[in-house]
Structures are given as C-alpha cells and as structure tokens.
Amino acid sequence: MKPDPQHERALVEAVLARAPGAFERLVREYEGLCWHCVHPIVRHADDARDVCQETFLRVFRHLGQYRFESPLKFWIARIAHSIALRHVQRERRIGGDAVPVAPDDDAADAPAREDEIDAFDFEAACDDEAAASRLHAAIARLAPIQRSLLTLYHIEELSIPDIAAITALPAGTIKSHLYRSRLRLRELLEAPTGAAR
C-alpha cells in the first residue's frame, strides 16, 4: 500500500503533541513492517520482540528529527534494520552462533535482472501446508541479509529502490542477493527428499 503523506504527517504531529493513543496507533500501523525487517535477521522470536521494542523506543525519542523526506514506513524500517544488524553483530562478538550479516563478496557476480529474480514462484512453493513448511525450513538456511531481503520483497512487497533506501545496499546487490536466494531455495526445495539439506 502506497504511503499517504497527509496521514503520516497527521500521525507524527499527534505523537509529537502527545495526543492520547497516538503513539500506540503508530506502533499498531508499523509493527508488522518492523517485525518483517527484524525477525529474518535476528531469527529468535524473543530477541526479535526486544529489537522491535528498541526500534519503537528510538522512533519515539527521535520522531522530532523525522523530516518527511521519505515515507515514515521507510524511516522506521531503516531504524529497525540497523538495530537488528547491530544486535546480530553484538551476539557474534559475545559468542553467539549467528550467521555473518555482510553481503557475500561474490554477490555482484550473479545476474540481477528482475525477471530472473521473479522466476521462482513463492505462491506455488506455499500451495499446501507441507510445502510451506519446507519453504520456511529452506529460508531459515539462508544468510540473515538474504532472509531479510526476501521478506521485504515478497511479504512487504517493497520495490528494489525502497529496499535500497531501507538497507543502504546498492540496488544491484539487492537484486543479486534475491536471485541467489531464489536459486538456493529452488535447490533446497527440489532436492530428492524435498527437505532442506
């Protein structure tokens, strides 16, 4: 759904004016987006909830700095994405088992045409409960950045430029990650057992 600038401005002004229920309304409107930005990177539900909570606390503290130069959802998503990446990096330093979040060095080698990105049919892969379960298991095998990009592209239905604005990754890198992720998913789903290897 295309952001409505007038609605966003009214909501931001209501929150800044401390109108009763305004911040709760903002959280309700953007909590799904926040979860889709955070959970694919962080993976653990409890940690993802903590990161979402931290995101909205930061939004509340810094909302006065929002200048309406981009849609509010992108501003919130950038904050969520940044906090999620820092959380994973912090966990790795402490000794957690998180997968590296940096893009692969050879990601730019993959084709980046949009028609190739869309060649894998997500809806068909989720056509029944067993297939959906296999798809989720296969997605869990991907690197955090790839899970995040797939979620933003397919679940949030954001465009490549919108994802670039959120993640600060070049459009070509995003396309390459999406292409490589789809190839890997196809490989995992088409394995003889049908299960992620």
Buried (B, 14 or more C-beta within 10 A) or exposed (E): EEEEEEEBEEBBEBBBEEEEEBBEEBBEBBBEBBBBBBBBBBBBEEBBBBBBEBBBEBBBEEBEEBEEEBBBBBBBBBBBBBBBBEBBBEBBEEEEEBBEBEBBEEBBEBEBEEEBBBEBEBEEBBEEEEBEEBBEEBBEBBBBBBBBBBBBBBBBEBEBEBBBBBBEBEBBBBBBBBBBBBBBBBEBBEEEEEEBE
